[in-house]
């Protein structure tokens, strides 16, 4: 449902971003050439690389498709993701090429300048969209048949698409009942909810919609009542054809499915999934995998390379046994993999069956420190590089615990649809460490599934920052 305005916005954004990217790069060249001459070949390579990175990322994030351009909130999120990923990949490129004539000052100046320019362009676009919405008279008028949950959500969608649509009202045969619900009394006084405000937009019964549409220049009618369930709708289809009105059907699955179900298409067949999983999309999988490779490589090169020998020496001096503790854990699709950690316990026969508890005598003094600071998890960045884990995701459990909890906790196995992570949404929300009760495990599963349904690269970055913050702050459940 893309309008002419949306199309113009998409093309304009593509051209404007191209100009801003290359313009800010040219400005950075001119300013820094006053201090240090950059080789011509380096300039050409930077033009090629920056444009390639930006166009690839915006294509993967679908920044210029109708959904992102048509609503400012989608465009803002896509832009933030693209800018973050661009800075990451640009930095990774500079680390790989190691050219002396590309200074840190030049790189930071270019990135800051480009980010500021893109930010200003998005603010300007927001003002243009507001002005267009305020002044345009060409929005397509929409009416909806039915007043169920699907109809209300559809109305909220059309109300948000102010550059393309104008929602005119509902038409429902149970008019008296819904009008009585229009202004409910709330606890502690009178007031209205979003549902009651929408109920006030009921214009009449289903049989009235054709006359109303002709009088009010309505172009499209969306019915949440299917022809098989309402004889009036079948008659309306015939009348609509005679008056050049389009009727489209939106099936109501609210009694069968959760609110965040996802509809996709295979050929021309609609396929309904029980939940929206962004990481089922190939481009999102590629973005997350590239981020994992870049981030884990940086950690291994700049942190683990010098910290590993120090921790290994301390472990060897503190207790007998290997430096690395490895354990079979449940991975994506419940496939077992060897998970690596710095050994934090004395060698014991219960390591594969008993979780560490508060005050556990098996934990060494050094091990307690490593657990408290999460340094024991650093070897798992090797698991990330191998592809068994992700930087962020549900924490992997021992095979025995997976079998145990899957039998008593609903949807426990759903968390295995994605790769396990070194840290996760549950861990930064106080659900780190042992799960002594079923209630704690149920909450962890709820948080893991929420993460699956709301994944974005920005969410991963937020979890990383919160994880680092919690490490320095200290956590009671880290034992």
LONU-646952 format. One line per field, with one value per residue (C-alpha): residue number from 1; residue in one letter; z, y, x. Coordinates in Angstrom, 2 decimals. Example, Ala and Ser with C-alpha at 12.3 -4.5 7.8 and 13.67 -1.06 7.14 Angstrom:
n = c(1 2);
res = c(a s);
w = c(7.80 7.14);
v = c(-4.50 -1.06);
u = c(12.30 13.67);
This chain:
n = c(1 2 3 4 5 6 7 8 9 10 11 12 13 14 15 16 17 18 19 20 21 22 23 24 25 26 27 28 29 30 31 32 33 34 35 36 37 38 39 40 41 42 43 44 45 46 47 48 49 50 51 52 53 54 55 56 57 58 59 60 61 62 63 64 65 66 67 68 69 70 71 72 73 74 75 76 77 78 79 80 81 82 83 84 85 86 87 88 89 90 91 92 93 94 95 96 97 98 99 100 101 102 103 104 105 106 107 108 109 110 111 112 113 114 115 116 117 118 119 120 121 122 123 124 125 126 127 128 129 130 131 132 133 134 135 136 137 138 139 140 141 142 143 144 145 146 147 148 149 150 151 152 153 154 155 156 157 158 159 160 161 162 163 164 165 166 167 168 169 170 171 172 173 174 175 176 177 178 179 180 181 182 183 184 185 186 187 188 189 190 191 192 193 194 195 196 197 198 199 200 201 202 203 204 205 206 207 208 209 210 211 212 213 214 215 216 217 218 219 220 221 222 223 224 225 226 227 228 229 230 231 232 233 234 235 236 237 238 239 240 241 242 243 244 245 246 247 248 249 250 251 252 253 254 255 256 257 258 259 260 261 262 263 264 265 266 267 268 269 270 271 272 273 274 275 276 277 278 279 280 281 282 283 284 285 286 287 288 289 290 291 292 293 294 295 296 297 298 299 300 301 302 303 304 305 306 307 308 309 310 311 312 313 314 315 316 317 318 319 320 321 322 323 324 325 326 327 328 329 330 331 332 333 334 335 336 337 338 339 340 341 342 343 344 345 346 347 348 349 350 351 352 353 354 355 356 357 358 359 360 361 362 363 364 365 366 367 368 369 370 371 372 373 374 375 376 377 378 379 380 381 382 383 384 385 386 387 388 389 390 391 392 393 394 395 396 397 398 399 400 401 402 403 404 405 406 407 408 409 410 411 412 413 414 415 416 417 418 419 420 421 422 423 424 425 426 427 428 429 430 431 432 433 434 435 436 437 438 439 440 441 442 443 444 445 446 447 448 449 450 451 452 453 454 455 456 457 458 459 460 461 462 463 464 465 466 467 468 469 470 471 472 473 474 475 476 477 478 479);
res = c(x x x x x x x x x x x x x x x x x x x x x x x x x x x x x x x x x x x x x x x x x x x x x x x x x x x x x x x x x x x x x x x x x x x x x x x x x x x x x x x x x x x x x x x x x x x x x x x x x x x x x x x x x x x x x x x x x x x x x x x x x x x x x x x x x x x x x x x x x x x x x x x x x x x x x x x x x x x x x x x x x x x x x x x x x x x x x x x x x x x x x x x x x x x x x x x x x x x x x x x x x x x x x x x x x x x x x x x x x x x x x x x x x x x x x x x x x x x x x x x x x x x x x x x x x x x x x x x x x x x x x x x x x x x x x x x x x x x x x x x x x x x x x x x x x x x x x x x x x x x x x x x x x x x x x x x x x x x x x x x x x x x x x x x x x x x x x x x x x x x x x x x x x x x x x x x x x x x x x x x x x x x x x x x x x x x x x x x x x x x x x x x x x x x x x x x x x x x x x x x x x x x x x x x x x x x x x x x x x x x x x x x x x x x x x x x x x x x x x x x x x x x x x x x x x x x x x x x x x x x x x x x x x x x x x x x x x x x x x x x);
w = c(0.00 -1.20 -2.24 -4.73 -1.79 -0.27 -3.61 -3.90 -0.31 -1.00 -4.14 -2.53 0.51 -1.67 -3.67 -0.62 1.41 -1.54 -1.75 2.01 2.18 -0.64 0.28 3.87 2.64 0.28 3.07 5.32 2.51 2.03 5.74 6.57 3.44 5.07 7.67 5.86 2.19 1.49 -1.47 -4.51 -4.52 -0.92 -1.78 -4.61 -2.46 0.34 -2.08 -3.37 0.06 1.89 -0.87 -1.07 2.70 2.91 -0.06 1.08 4.62 3.55 1.12 3.84 6.31 3.63 4.50 1.21 0.97 1.37 5.02 6.20 4.11 4.67 8.47 10.22 13.16 10.84 8.95 12.20 13.43 10.05 9.95 13.46 12.63 9.36 10.99 13.77 11.34 8.96 11.71 12.76 9.26 8.33 11.45 10.63 7.13 8.55 10.89 7.95 5.49 8.05 5.76 7.42 5.47 6.93 10.38 13.36 13.35 9.71 10.29 13.38 11.69 8.65 10.74 13.07 10.15 8.20 11.21 11.95 8.30 8.18 11.49 10.21 6.99 8.96 11.12 7.96 6.50 9.65 9.23 5.55 6.38 9.03 6.57 3.89 6.29 7.39 3.88 1.64 0.42 -1.65 1.04 0.27 2.48 4.19 5.95 7.91 8.25 11.71 15.16 16.52 17.63 14.06 12.93 15.75 15.00 11.31 12.16 14.29 11.36 8.90 11.40 11.66 7.86 7.59 4.39 2.50 4.20 6.05 8.31 8.11 10.47 11.34 10.17 12.44 12.92 16.71 16.71 19.97 21.99 20.74 21.12 24.75 25.15 23.59 26.86 29.73 33.34 34.59 38.15 40.08 37.58 33.99 30.96 27.68 26.40 22.86 22.25 23.39 21.19 18.21 19.13 18.80 15.07 14.39 11.60 11.09 10.31 7.51 5.11 5.41 4.19 0.42 0.69 3.17 0.87 -2.14 -0.17 1.52 -1.41 0.25 -2.12 -0.29 2.22 4.44 5.87 8.89 8.32 5.69 3.09 4.47 7.85 6.76 3.91 3.87 2.95 -0.11 -1.28 -0.56 -2.87 -5.78 -4.91 -4.47 -7.96 -9.43 -7.69 -8.33 -4.69 -3.76 -0.93 0.65 3.29 6.44 8.27 12.03 13.79 17.16 18.91 17.52 17.46 19.64 18.94 17.43 14.81 11.46 7.95 5.03 1.50 -0.36 -3.99 -3.57 -0.44 2.89 5.61 9.24 11.84 15.56 16.31 14.48 14.38 12.74 12.72 10.30 7.63 5.69 5.72 9.52 9.95 7.79 9.76 13.10 11.89 10.49 13.75 15.72 13.61 13.80 17.52 18.61 16.44 18.08 21.57 20.80 19.19 21.60 24.92 24.97 23.25 26.29 29.04 28.31 29.36 32.60 33.58 32.52 34.76 37.72 37.25 37.12 40.30 42.19 41.67 39.80 36.51 32.97 32.19 29.95 31.11 28.26 28.51 26.09 26.00 23.98 20.92 18.09 17.15 20.32 18.69 21.34 21.09 23.22 25.23 26.49 29.76 32.02 34.75 37.96 40.06 41.41 39.22 40.30 39.01 39.36 36.90 34.19 36.44 39.25 38.80 40.82 43.91 46.20 48.46 46.38 47.89 44.44 43.28 43.85 45.18 41.75 40.17 42.29 40.97 37.37 37.73 39.41 36.58 33.81 32.72 32.80 29.71 27.51 25.78 24.44 21.86 20.21 20.15 18.45 15.75 15.22 14.68 17.64 19.60 19.11 21.17 22.32 22.71 25.23 27.55 26.71 29.30 30.17 28.23 31.39 32.32 28.81 29.11 32.63 32.03 28.61 30.35 32.92 31.42 28.50 25.45 26.98 23.67 21.72 22.98 20.92 17.62 17.76 18.62 22.32 23.45 25.83 27.33 26.79 27.52 30.52 32.03 32.00 33.59 36.76 35.59 35.48 37.22 38.70 38.33 41.61 41.08 38.13 38.40 37.72 34.70 33.39 33.63 31.82 29.03 28.73 28.37 25.83 23.66 23.91 22.62 19.68 18.73 19.08 17.85 16.25 16.05 18.33 20.92 20.78 21.35 24.26 25.88 25.38 27.05 29.91 30.37 30.64 33.03 35.23 35.33 36.84 39.07 40.33 40.44 43.38 41.19 39.76 41.69);
v = c(0.00 2.55 6.03 8.45 10.54 7.48 6.70 10.25 10.08 6.80 8.06 11.41 9.67 7.42 10.35 12.63 9.99 9.37 13.09 13.41 10.38 11.51 15.19 14.67 12.45 15.22 17.81 15.51 15.13 18.88 19.66 16.98 17.51 20.76 18.71 15.52 14.68 11.59 9.43 9.61 5.83 5.93 8.51 6.41 3.27 5.10 6.35 2.82 1.17 3.70 3.64 -0.15 -0.53 2.03 0.73 -2.89 -2.13 0.01 -2.71 -5.38 -3.17 -2.21 1.47 2.68 0.34 1.71 0.62 2.52 5.62 5.76 6.00 8.11 5.70 2.85 5.15 6.36 2.80 1.70 4.76 4.16 0.51 1.49 4.16 1.84 -0.97 1.47 2.79 -0.79 -2.05 1.12 0.70 -2.96 -1.99 0.49 -2.19 -4.59 -2.20 -0.49 2.42 5.07 7.94 7.25 8.80 8.26 11.97 11.86 8.76 10.16 13.53 11.85 9.56 12.33 14.67 12.00 10.96 14.61 15.22 12.14 13.12 16.64 15.20 12.94 15.84 17.85 14.90 14.69 18.37 17.79 14.81 16.83 19.67 17.26 15.62 19.01 20.38 17.40 16.68 13.63 10.92 7.81 7.52 4.17 2.55 -0.70 -3.32 -4.92 -3.82 -6.58 -6.58 -6.92 -3.98 -1.79 -2.61 -1.97 1.42 2.29 1.37 3.57 6.41 6.20 6.19 9.82 10.47 7.83 7.12 8.80 6.54 7.43 5.01 1.57 -0.08 -2.78 -4.39 -4.46 -0.68 -0.13 -2.39 -0.72 2.80 1.99 1.11 4.37 6.35 3.92 5.02 4.30 3.64 6.88 9.03 9.34 8.96 7.20 4.52 4.03 1.40 3.71 6.50 4.15 3.01 6.61 6.29 3.76 5.39 2.87 -0.73 -2.78 -2.07 1.70 1.63 1.90 5.06 6.53 5.68 7.34 10.49 10.85 9.87 6.69 4.70 1.42 -0.70 -3.23 -5.99 -8.05 -10.10 -12.80 -13.46 -16.97 -15.50 -12.53 -12.63 -8.81 -8.65 -10.83 -8.43 -5.45 -6.83 -6.70 -3.17 -1.99 -3.19 -1.15 2.02 1.57 0.80 -1.73 -4.16 -6.01 -8.71 -8.92 -12.23 -12.00 -14.54 -12.80 -15.67 -18.19 -16.45 -14.20 -10.49 -10.59 -13.26 -12.75 -13.18 -13.98 -15.22 -18.32 -17.72 -16.30 -18.25 -16.35 -18.20 -17.30 -17.77 -17.86 -15.16 -12.51 -13.57 -10.98 -13.47 -15.70 -13.11 -13.91 -10.30 -10.10 -13.39 -12.00 -8.75 -10.58 -13.05 -10.28 -8.38 -11.53 -12.13 -8.53 -8.11 -11.46 -10.92 -7.54 -9.05 -11.95 -9.76 -6.82 -8.43 -12.21 -12.26 -10.74 -11.56 -15.29 -16.03 -14.05 -15.79 -19.18 -18.70 -17.68 -20.70 -23.07 -21.55 -21.57 -25.19 -28.37 -29.03 -27.66 -23.95 -24.36 -26.10 -27.44 -28.80 -30.06 -27.59 -27.19 -25.01 -23.81 -26.35 -28.22 -29.43 -30.02 -28.16 -27.83 -24.62 -23.18 -21.31 -20.58 -23.22 -21.67 -24.83 -27.55 -30.63 -32.58 -35.26 -33.12 -30.39 -31.71 -32.17 -29.58 -25.81 -23.52 -22.28 -19.35 -20.26 -23.37 -25.01 -26.21 -22.63 -21.51 -18.04 -17.04 -18.68 -16.55 -13.42 -14.64 -15.41 -12.09 -10.17 -12.56 -13.04 -16.79 -16.38 -14.83 -18.12 -18.31 -15.70 -18.65 -20.39 -17.29 -17.38 -21.10 -20.32 -22.29 -19.17 -15.51 -12.57 -11.97 -14.62 -17.00 -18.55 -22.21 -24.83 -28.17 -31.06 -32.53 -29.26 -28.87 -32.29 -31.55 -28.12 -28.92 -31.45 -29.02 -25.51 -24.48 -23.08 -23.85 -25.29 -22.19 -20.39 -22.85 -21.42 -18.99 -19.38 -19.18 -16.11 -15.04 -12.55 -11.97 -9.99 -12.20 -11.75 -7.93 -7.99 -9.76 -13.37 -14.25 -17.23 -20.23 -20.99 -22.69 -22.50 -23.16 -19.61 -18.18 -20.41 -19.45 -15.77 -16.45 -18.25 -15.34 -12.87 -15.10 -15.37 -11.60 -11.11 -13.43 -11.48 -8.01 -8.55 -5.67 -4.78 -1.83 -4.18 -6.30 -3.19 -2.15 -5.57 -5.39 -1.97 -3.07 -6.24 -4.25 -1.81 -4.64 -6.22 -3.07 -2.46 -6.03 -8.43 -10.41 -13.39 -13.66 -16.63);
u = c(0.00 2.50 1.35 2.90 4.16 5.86 7.51 8.84 10.16 11.95 13.71 14.54 16.04 18.19 19.57 19.98 21.83 24.16 24.91 25.43 27.72 30.00 29.72 30.85 33.67 34.84 34.70 36.78 39.34 39.66 40.01 42.54 44.65 45.76 47.62 48.47 48.29 46.22 47.24 44.89 44.45 43.30 40.65 39.25 39.18 37.38 34.72 34.14 34.16 31.95 29.33 29.42 29.01 26.20 24.20 24.60 23.44 20.48 19.41 19.62 17.73 15.16 15.53 14.13 11.13 7.62 7.28 10.35 9.74 5.99 6.13 8.72 9.09 10.13 12.49 14.07 14.72 16.10 18.38 19.72 20.44 22.14 24.30 25.41 26.23 27.97 30.25 31.04 31.88 33.77 35.90 36.45 37.62 40.12 41.51 41.95 43.64 45.93 46.84 49.00 47.44 43.96 44.20 41.91 41.09 39.98 37.85 36.12 35.53 33.96 31.72 30.53 29.91 27.99 25.89 25.04 24.09 21.85 20.25 19.47 18.03 15.69 14.49 13.85 11.93 9.80 8.88 8.05 5.82 3.98 3.46 2.26 -0.20 -1.47 -1.98 -2.69 -6.19 -5.37 -5.29 -7.30 -10.38 -10.92 -13.89 -13.91 -16.66 -16.79 -15.68 -13.45 -9.82 -8.59 -10.74 -9.47 -5.83 -6.46 -7.97 -4.93 -2.68 -4.58 -4.66 -0.86 -0.41 -1.42 0.50 -1.48 -4.82 -7.64 -9.71 -13.42 -15.14 -16.51 -19.72 -21.07 -24.50 -24.15 -24.27 -26.16 -23.87 -20.68 -22.03 -22.83 -19.13 -17.96 -17.42 -16.78 -16.36 -12.86 -11.84 -11.52 -13.43 -14.58 -12.41 -11.88 -9.52 -8.15 -10.84 -13.63 -12.30 -12.38 -15.91 -17.02 -16.18 -18.94 -20.93 -23.71 -24.62 -23.10 -25.97 -25.30 -21.71 -22.32 -24.41 -21.93 -19.00 -20.62 -21.52 -18.11 -15.87 -14.53 -12.33 -11.70 -13.61 -11.84 -13.99 -12.97 -16.14 -15.72 -18.46 -19.06 -20.03 -22.13 -24.65 -24.81 -21.13 -21.74 -24.44 -22.18 -19.49 -21.92 -23.04 -19.46 -18.52 -21.35 -20.16 -16.39 -15.63 -12.96 -13.70 -10.78 -10.99 -8.88 -9.54 -10.05 -7.79 -7.74 -9.53 -7.07 -3.69 -1.57 -1.54 1.96 1.35 3.09 1.70 3.97 3.36 4.53 3.70 0.16 -0.73 -0.85 1.07 0.43 3.17 2.37 4.94 6.92 10.59 12.86 15.75 13.87 14.62 17.81 19.05 18.66 20.53 23.33 23.49 23.58 26.20 28.43 28.10 29.00 32.10 33.30 32.59 34.04 37.14 37.76 37.34 39.66 42.36 42.31 41.25 41.50 44.92 46.66 44.16 43.99 47.62 47.18 43.93 45.32 48.36 46.19 43.91 46.88 48.35 45.03 43.92 44.68 42.95 42.62 42.39 39.34 36.20 34.08 30.57 27.93 25.04 21.86 22.28 20.07 17.39 18.45 21.68 24.38 27.69 30.80 30.58 33.88 34.53 37.45 37.38 36.01 35.51 37.66 37.48 34.37 32.02 28.85 29.81 27.46 24.45 24.48 24.28 26.49 24.63 25.32 28.23 29.01 32.12 33.22 33.87 37.46 38.32 39.62 36.57 34.24 35.95 35.79 32.07 31.34 33.01 31.81 35.43 34.83 32.60 35.32 36.30 32.75 33.72 35.47 32.08 30.69 33.38 32.71 29.03 27.66 26.72 25.89 27.13 23.53 20.84 19.25 21.83 22.59 21.68 23.19 21.62 20.17 18.45 17.03 15.42 14.21 12.67 11.18 8.93 7.52 7.72 5.54 7.36 10.77 12.02 10.93 14.04 16.13 14.84 17.79 21.46 22.33 24.25 27.01 24.56 20.86 17.71 16.90 20.36 20.33 16.87 17.99 17.61 21.28 22.84 21.08 17.39 16.56 12.78 10.48 9.11 12.57 12.99 9.53 10.46 13.74 11.87 9.40 12.30 14.08 10.96 10.40 13.95 13.28 10.15 11.72 15.28 17.17 20.85 20.11 18.60 21.78 23.89 21.68 22.13 25.91 26.12 23.85 25.91 29.16 27.50 26.21 29.67 31.17 28.15 28.07 25.11 23.76 22.90 26.46 27.84);
